[in-house]
Amino acid sequence: MFFKEVVASLYAWDLLDENVDHALDVLQRETRTNSTYLVALMHDEKRPLTDFYYPHNPRRKVYWTEDSRAYWRPSPDGYERIKPRLSDSDELAGTDWMQVLIDASRARGMSVGAELSHTWIDKERTRTELADCVQRDVYGNPFDGQVCFNNPDVRAYAKALYVDLAANYDIDYVMTCVRGFNPGRGEGADTELGRLVGTTHGGCFCDSCQARAEAHGVDWAALTERLRWLADGYDRFNHKQNFELRLLLASTANITSLLVELPELYAFLKFRADSLTEFFAEVRTAVKDVSPRTDLRLNHYAGHPELMGLDLRSVAKQLDSIRSSDYAEQSGDPARMEWKRGYLHNIRRTVGLDMYFLSAVSPRPKATPELVEQGVRISAECGADALTIGHYDGSWLDCLRAVKSGLDKVGIEIRPDLPMWQRAAPALDGNPPHEIVPSSRS
């Protein structure tokens, strides 16, 4: 059995604190890593994410990341209204960390890429001069940090980010795990019906979404009126709506019957999915125009992607590869590994056999070497073409070593000469990838 790559992520502060060559030495020796990527635009988050303190950072116990900062040198001419914000850190500012990782990785014969993480604009700006660029719920309230993919300025910014990295750096792929449409209350619901109804508190209902929906024949006024009635039910002082919602959730109704009953809800879900597919299609066209060899990769992390507007089958047609971001190992729960198996099967089923597919394992607490080894095996059994590590900065050494031992026990060879199995995805010709379904109510 063969994997093309073992891929590891690194952050700018990892390269600063541990020295890039030391980090790559450890990764090559303990995990057989032959590909790296920099989280080049990073959101606001404590590192390490899953433990109190770093397990092997020699300079600090924790690191508090800046909010949505870029750690390369953006080309100023490529951006319009929205521009990436650079680091304000005295330690990190002024260094092109993307180039640092490229130089060190290429010297070892590694492939190398960049990731644009969950949020692309800092909350300071989305709450002030860029407030019109964020998603809004059915009441008009903004979701901080979650940009709207139908906003023209956001689309221009997204294309500029990808093109900047693809055109100006010697990288093999650009990946993103950007948050899609806000799932509202659906993400935390414990039933399928609850998750579906909870999306009425999600995004997006902004002016840009209304304009795009109406241009495709959606009766936006009827749609928002009906969905607002459902959303009102979460407030017990809206007596009629609350009664209807509680009765619905206590009944034997299922998601199929609800979608038949409420075509507005289906139209809303379909509109969001088509919007994200259009968005990635525009990104693809922009990137391939400047760098046909650059791999477009999605870092897929959502357990229920449809709640965030992601139709994975459609979006996959605009990608070259996909990374599963399931980190079941770090739960410490062996039962969770069977969920991982099903998750990987669903991704492979959805994107097809020809898509280049990377599966992640997590050597972070509460992972054990046994679970990491099991994750390697499950990845192979579920049709992955490569392995990826999430993430080096919080990983204990025994669990890092388990990546290599897991590969050896299964008998997986690392073959970087294997093809990527890329498909040439068609660019859009000005039409949406699927017809946007209008509301049946007038």
C-alpha positions as CSV (number, residue, x, y, z in Angstrom):
1,M,0.0,0.0,0.0
2,F,1.2,3.5,-0.8
3,F,0.7,7.1,0.4
4,K,2.1,9.9,-1.7
5,E,2.7,12.2,1.2
6,V,2.9,12.6,4.9
7,V,2.0,16.3,5.4
8,A,2.7,18.4,8.5
9,S,1.4,21.9,9.4
10,L,3.5,24.6,11.0
11,Y,2.9,28.1,12.3
12,A,5.1,31.1,12.1
13,W,5.8,31.0,15.8
14,D,6.8,27.4,15.6
15,L,9.5,28.4,13.1
16,L,10.6,31.2,15.4
17,D,10.6,29.2,18.6
18,E,11.9,25.8,17.6
19,N,13.8,26.8,14.4
20,V,12.5,25.6,11.1
21,D,15.3,23.0,10.6
22,H,14.8,21.5,14.0
23,A,11.1,21.1,13.5
24,L,11.6,19.5,10.1
25,D,14.3,17.2,11.5
26,V,11.8,15.9,14.1
27,L,9.0,15.5,11.6
28,Q,11.1,13.6,9.1
29,R,12.7,11.4,11.7
30,E,9.5,10.5,13.7
31,T,6.7,10.7,11.1
32,R,8.3,10.4,7.6
33,T,7.0,13.8,6.7
34,N,7.8,14.8,3.1
35,S,5.4,17.8,2.7
36,T,4.7,20.9,4.9
37,Y,2.4,23.8,4.8
38,L,2.4,27.1,6.7
39,V,-0.9,28.3,8.2
40,A,-0.2,31.6,6.4
41,L,-3.4,33.4,7.5
42,M,-4.2,32.4,11.1
43,H,-7.3,33.1,13.2
44,D,-7.5,34.1,16.8
45,E,-6.8,31.0,19.0
46,K,-4.7,29.9,21.9
47,R,-1.9,27.5,21.0
48,P,-1.6,24.6,21.8
49,L,-5.3,24.2,21.2
50,T,-6.0,20.9,23.1
51,D,-3.7,21.1,26.1
52,F,-2.8,23.7,28.7
53,Y,0.9,24.0,27.7
54,Y,3.2,23.2,24.8
55,P,4.8,19.8,25.0
56,H,8.1,20.7,23.3
57,N,8.3,24.4,22.7
58,P,11.6,25.6,24.2
59,R,10.6,29.3,24.5
60,R,7.1,29.5,25.9
61,K,4.3,27.5,27.5
62,V,1.5,29.0,25.5
63,Y,1.1,31.3,22.5
64,W,-1.9,33.7,22.0
65,T,-2.3,34.2,18.3
66,E,-3.2,37.5,16.7
67,D,-6.6,37.7,15.1
68,S,-6.6,36.9,11.4
69,R,-3.0,38.0,10.5
70,A,-1.0,37.2,7.4
71,Y,2.5,35.7,7.8
72,W,3.8,36.3,4.2
73,R,4.5,39.5,2.3
74,P,1.3,40.3,0.4
75,S,1.6,42.0,-2.9
76,P,-0.3,45.3,-2.4
77,D,-1.3,45.7,-6.0
78,G,-3.4,42.6,-6.0
79,Y,-6.0,43.8,-3.4
80,E,-8.9,46.1,-3.7
81,R,-11.0,47.3,-0.8
82,I,-10.0,44.5,1.6
83,K,-6.3,43.8,2.3
84,P,-4.8,41.2,4.6
85,R,-3.6,42.5,8.0
86,L,0.0,41.9,8.9
87,S,1.4,40.8,12.2
88,D,1.9,43.4,15.0
89,S,4.2,41.1,16.9
90,D,7.7,42.5,17.4
91,E,9.0,38.9,17.1
92,L,7.1,37.9,13.9
93,A,6.6,41.1,11.9
94,G,9.1,41.9,9.2
95,T,9.9,38.2,8.3
96,D,8.4,36.4,5.4
97,W,7.6,33.1,7.2
98,M,6.1,31.6,4.0
99,Q,9.5,32.0,2.3
100,V,11.3,30.7,5.4
101,L,9.3,27.4,5.2
102,I,9.6,27.2,1.4
103,D,13.4,27.5,1.5
104,A,13.8,24.9,4.3
105,S,11.3,22.5,2.8
106,R,12.7,22.7,-0.8
107,A,16.2,22.1,0.5
108,R,15.0,18.7,1.7
109,G,13.1,17.9,-1.4
110,M,9.7,18.4,0.2
111,S,6.5,19.7,-1.3
112,V,5.1,22.8,0.4
113,G,1.9,24.7,0.6
114,A,-0.1,27.4,2.4
115,E,-3.4,27.4,4.3
116,L,-5.8,30.2,4.7
117,S,-7.5,29.4,8.0
118,H,-11.0,29.8,9.4
119,T,-11.3,33.6,9.4
120,W,-9.7,35.9,6.9
121,I,-10.6,39.3,8.4
122,D,-10.0,40.4,12.0
123,K,-13.0,41.2,14.2
124,E,-11.7,44.7,14.8
125,R,-12.4,45.5,11.2
126,T,-15.5,43.4,10.7
127,R,-17.1,45.4,13.6
128,T,-16.2,48.7,12.0
129,E,-15.3,49.7,8.5
130,L,-16.0,46.2,7.1
131,A,-19.2,45.5,8.9
132,D,-21.1,45.2,5.6
133,C,-18.9,42.2,4.7
134,V,-20.0,39.8,7.4
135,Q,-22.9,37.4,7.5
136,R,-26.2,38.4,9.2
137,D,-28.9,36.4,10.8
138,V,-32.6,36.6,9.9
139,Y,-33.0,39.6,12.3
140,G,-30.1,41.5,10.8
141,N,-27.6,40.7,13.6
142,P,-23.9,40.2,12.4
143,F,-21.8,37.1,12.9
144,D,-18.4,38.5,13.9
145,G,-15.6,37.2,11.7
146,Q,-17.7,35.2,9.3
147,V,-17.6,36.8,6.0
148,C,-20.4,36.6,3.5
149,F,-19.5,34.7,0.3
150,N,-22.0,36.6,-1.7
151,N,-20.4,40.0,-0.9
152,P,-18.5,41.3,-4.0
153,D,-15.7,42.8,-1.8
154,V,-15.3,39.5,0.0
155,R,-15.1,37.5,-3.3
156,A,-12.5,40.0,-4.7
157,Y,-10.5,39.6,-1.5
158,A,-10.6,35.8,-1.5
159,K,-9.4,35.6,-5.1
160,A,-6.6,38.1,-4.3
161,L,-5.5,36.0,-1.3
162,Y,-5.3,32.8,-3.4
163,V,-3.7,34.5,-6.4
164,D,-1.1,36.3,-4.3
165,L,0.2,33.1,-2.8
166,A,-0.1,31.0,-6.0
167,A,1.6,33.6,-8.3
168,N,4.3,34.9,-6.0
169,Y,5.5,31.9,-4.1
170,D,6.9,28.5,-5.1
171,I,4.2,26.4,-3.5
172,D,2.4,23.3,-4.6
173,Y,-1.0,23.9,-3.1
174,V,-3.2,26.5,-1.4
175,M,-5.7,25.1,1.2
176,T,-8.4,26.7,3.2
177,C,-10.7,25.7,6.1
178,V,-12.6,29.0,6.0
179,R,-15.9,28.8,7.9
180,G,-18.9,28.6,5.5
181,F,-22.3,30.0,6.3
182,N,-23.1,30.2,10.0
183,P,-25.1,27.1,11.0
184,G,-27.1,28.9,13.6
185,R,-28.4,26.7,16.4
186,G,-28.2,23.6,14.2
187,E,-24.7,22.7,14.9
188,G,-25.3,21.9,18.6
189,A,-28.6,20.1,18.2
190,D,-28.8,16.5,19.0
191,T,-31.3,15.4,16.4
192,E,-31.4,15.7,12.6
193,L,-34.7,17.7,12.8
194,G,-33.3,20.0,15.4
195,R,-30.2,20.6,13.4
196,L,-32.2,21.4,10.3
197,V,-34.6,23.8,12.1
198,G,-31.7,25.5,13.9
199,T,-30.2,26.7,10.6
200,T,-33.0,29.4,10.6
201,H,-30.8,31.2,13.2
202,G,-27.8,31.0,10.9
203,G,-26.5,33.0,8.0
204,C,-26.8,34.7,5.7
205,F,-29.6,37.2,5.2
206,C,-27.5,40.2,4.2
207,D,-28.2,42.6,1.4
208,S,-25.7,40.9,-0.9
209,C,-27.4,37.5,-0.4
210,Q,-30.8,39.1,-1.1
211,A,-29.5,40.7,-4.3
212,R,-28.0,37.4,-5.5
213,A,-31.0,35.3,-4.6
214,E,-33.5,37.7,-6.2
215,A,-31.3,37.7,-9.4
216,H,-31.9,34.0,-9.6
217,G,-35.6,34.1,-9.0
218,V,-35.8,33.4,-5.3
219,D,-38.8,35.1,-3.5
220,W,-36.6,36.5,-0.8
221,A,-39.4,38.3,1.1
222,A,-41.5,35.2,1.4
223,L,-38.5,33.1,2.3
224,T,-37.3,35.3,5.1
225,E,-40.8,35.8,6.5
226,R,-41.4,32.0,6.8
227,L,-37.9,31.3,8.2
228,R,-38.2,34.1,10.7
229,W,-41.4,32.5,12.0
230,L,-39.5,29.3,12.7
231,A,-36.6,31.2,14.3
232,D,-39.0,33.2,16.5
233,G,-40.0,29.9,18.1
234,Y,-36.7,29.7,20.0
235,D,-38.0,32.6,22.2
236,R,-40.6,31.3,24.6
237,F,-42.2,34.7,24.8
238,N,-43.2,34.4,21.1
239,H,-46.0,32.1,22.3
240,K,-47.5,30.9,19.0
241,Q,-44.2,30.3,17.3
242,N,-42.7,28.7,20.4
243,F,-45.7,26.3,20.6
244,E,-45.4,25.4,16.9
245,L,-41.6,24.7,17.3
246,R,-42.0,22.6,20.4
247,L,-44.8,20.6,18.9
248,L,-42.7,20.0,15.8
249,L,-39.7,18.8,17.7
250,A,-41.9,16.6,19.9
251,S,-43.6,15.0,16.9
252,T,-42.6,12.1,14.6
253,A,-41.9,14.6,11.8
254,N,-38.6,14.1,10.0
255,I,-36.4,16.2,7.9
256,T,-37.9,14.9,4.7
257,S,-41.4,15.8,5.7
258,L,-40.3,19.2,6.9
259,L,-38.5,20.1,3.6
260,V,-41.6,19.0,1.7
261,E,-43.8,21.1,4.0
262,L,-41.5,24.2,3.9
263,P,-40.1,24.7,0.4
264,E,-38.7,28.0,1.6
265,L,-36.3,26.2,4.0
266,Y,-35.1,24.0,1.1
267,A,-34.7,27.0,-1.1
268,F,-32.6,28.7,1.6
269,L,-30.3,25.6,2.0
270,K,-29.9,25.2,-1.7
271,F,-29.2,28.9,-2.3
272,R,-26.4,28.8,0.3
273,A,-24.9,25.7,-1.2
274,D,-24.9,27.1,-4.7
275,S,-23.4,30.3,-3.4
276,L,-20.4,28.5,-1.9
277,T,-19.9,26.4,-5.1
278,E,-20.0,29.5,-7.2
279,F,-17.5,31.1,-4.8
280,F,-15.0,28.3,-5.1
281,A,-15.5,28.2,-8.9
282,E,-14.4,31.8,-9.1
283,V,-11.4,31.2,-6.9
284,R,-10.4,28.2,-9.1
285,T,-10.6,30.3,-12.3
286,A,-8.5,33.1,-10.8
287,V,-5.8,30.7,-9.5
288,K,-5.5,28.6,-12.6
289,D,-5.2,31.7,-14.8
290,V,-2.0,32.7,-13.0
291,S,-0.6,29.2,-11.9
292,P,-2.2,26.2,-13.5
293,R,0.0,23.8,-11.5
294,T,-1.2,25.1,-8.1
295,D,-3.3,22.6,-6.3
296,L,-6.6,23.9,-4.8
297,R,-7.2,22.0,-1.6
298,L,-10.1,22.1,0.9
299,N,-9.5,21.4,4.5
300,H,-12.8,19.8,5.3
301,Y,-13.6,19.9,9.0
302,A,-17.4,20.0,9.4
303,G,-19.3,17.0,10.7
304,H,-22.4,18.3,9.0
305,P,-21.2,20.4,6.1
306,E,-24.7,21.0,4.8
307,L,-25.4,23.1,7.8
308,M,-22.7,25.5,6.7
309,G,-23.9,25.6,3.1
310,L,-21.3,23.1,1.8
311,D,-22.4,20.7,-0.9
312,L,-19.2,18.7,-0.9
313,R,-20.0,16.9,-4.1
314,S,-20.5,20.1,-6.1
315,V,-17.6,22.0,-4.5
316,A,-15.3,19.0,-5.2
317,K,-15.6,19.7,-8.9
318,Q,-13.8,23.0,-8.3
319,L,-11.0,21.4,-6.2
320,D,-7.9,19.4,-6.9
321,S,-7.7,17.7,-3.5
322,I,-9.4,17.5,-0.2
323,R,-8.1,17.0,3.4
324,S,-10.2,15.4,6.0
325,S,-9.7,17.3,9.3
326,D,-11.1,14.6,11.6
327,Y,-9.0,14.4,14.8
328,A,-10.8,11.5,16.5
329,E,-7.5,10.3,18.0
330,Q,-7.2,13.3,20.3
331,S,-10.5,12.5,22.0
332,G,-8.9,9.5,23.7
333,D,-12.1,7.5,23.0
334,P,-11.6,4.3,21.0
335,A,-15.3,4.3,20.1
336,R,-14.8,7.6,18.3
337,M,-12.5,5.8,15.8
338,E,-15.5,4.1,14.1
339,W,-17.1,7.5,13.6
340,K,-13.9,8.5,11.9
341,R,-14.2,5.5,9.6
342,G,-17.7,6.5,8.6
343,Y,-16.6,10.2,8.1
344,L,-13.8,9.2,5.8
345,H,-16.0,6.8,3.9
346,N,-18.5,9.6,3.4
347,I,-15.9,12.0,2.0
348,R,-14.5,9.4,-0.4
349,R,-18.1,8.5,-1.5
350,T,-19.0,12.2,-2.0
351,V,-15.9,13.4,-3.9
352,G,-15.4,10.2,-5.9
353,L,-12.5,7.8,-6.5
354,D,-10.5,10.2,-8.6
355,M,-10.1,13.0,-6.1
356,Y,-6.8,13.2,-4.3
357,F,-7.7,12.6,-0.7
358,L,-5.7,13.3,2.5
359,S,-6.7,11.9,5.9
360,A,-5.6,13.6,9.1
361,V,-4.5,11.9,12.3
362,S,-4.0,13.9,15.5
363,P,-1.1,13.1,17.9
364,R,-2.3,15.7,20.4
365,P,-3.7,15.0,23.9
366,K,-5.7,12.9,24.7
367,A,-4.4,10.8,21.9
368,T,-2.5,7.6,22.6
369,P,0.1,5.9,20.4
370,E,-2.4,3.0,19.9
371,L,-5.1,5.4,18.7
372,V,-2.7,7.2,16.3
373,E,-1.6,3.9,14.8
374,Q,-5.3,2.9,14.4
375,G,-6.0,6.2,12.7
376,V,-3.2,5.6,10.2
377,R,-4.7,2.2,9.4
378,I,-8.2,3.5,9.1
379,S,-7.0,6.2,6.8
380,A,-5.5,3.5,4.5
381,E,-8.6,1.3,4.7
382,C,-10.8,4.2,3.8
383,G,-9.1,5.0,0.5
384,A,-6.9,7.9,1.5
385,D,-4.0,8.8,-0.9
386,A,-1.9,10.6,1.8
387,L,-1.7,11.2,5.5
388,T,-1.6,14.6,7.3
389,I,-0.7,15.4,10.9
390,G,-2.8,17.8,13.0
391,H,-0.8,19.4,14.5
392,Y,2.9,19.4,15.2
393,D,2.9,22.2,17.8
394,G,0.7,20.3,20.4
395,S,1.9,16.8,19.7
396,W,3.7,14.6,22.3
397,L,6.7,12.8,21.0
398,D,5.4,9.3,21.7
399,C,2.3,10.0,19.6
400,L,4.4,11.6,16.8
401,R,6.5,8.4,16.7
402,A,3.2,6.4,16.4
403,V,2.7,8.0,13.0
404,K,5.8,6.3,11.7
405,S,5.2,3.0,13.6
406,G,1.6,3.0,12.3
407,L,2.8,3.3,8.7
408,D,5.4,0.6,9.3
409,K,2.9,-1.8,10.9
410,V,0.5,-1.5,8.0
411,G,3.3,-1.7,5.5
412,I,2.6,1.7,3.8
413,E,5.3,3.1,1.6
414,I,5.7,6.8,1.0
415,R,5.9,7.4,-2.7
416,P,6.1,11.1,-3.7
417,D,6.4,10.1,-7.3
418,L,2.8,8.8,-7.4
419,P,0.4,11.0,-9.4
420,M,-2.0,13.4,-7.7
421,W,-5.0,12.0,-9.6
422,Q,-6.1,15.5,-10.3
423,R,-9.1,16.2,-12.5
424,A,-9.4,19.3,-14.6
425,A,-12.5,21.0,-13.1
426,P,-14.5,23.1,-15.5
427,A,-14.6,26.8,-14.9
428,L,-18.0,28.5,-14.7
429,D,-19.1,30.4,-17.8
430,G,-21.1,32.9,-15.9
431,N,-23.8,30.5,-14.9
432,P,-24.4,29.0,-11.4
433,P,-23.2,25.3,-11.1
434,H,-26.8,24.3,-10.4
435,E,-30.1,26.1,-10.8
436,I,-30.9,28.1,-7.7
437,V,-34.3,26.9,-6.6
438,P,-36.9,29.7,-6.2
439,S,-39.4,29.6,-3.4
440,S,-42.7,28.1,-4.3
441,R,-44.6,30.9,-2.4
442,S,-45.3,34.2,-3.9
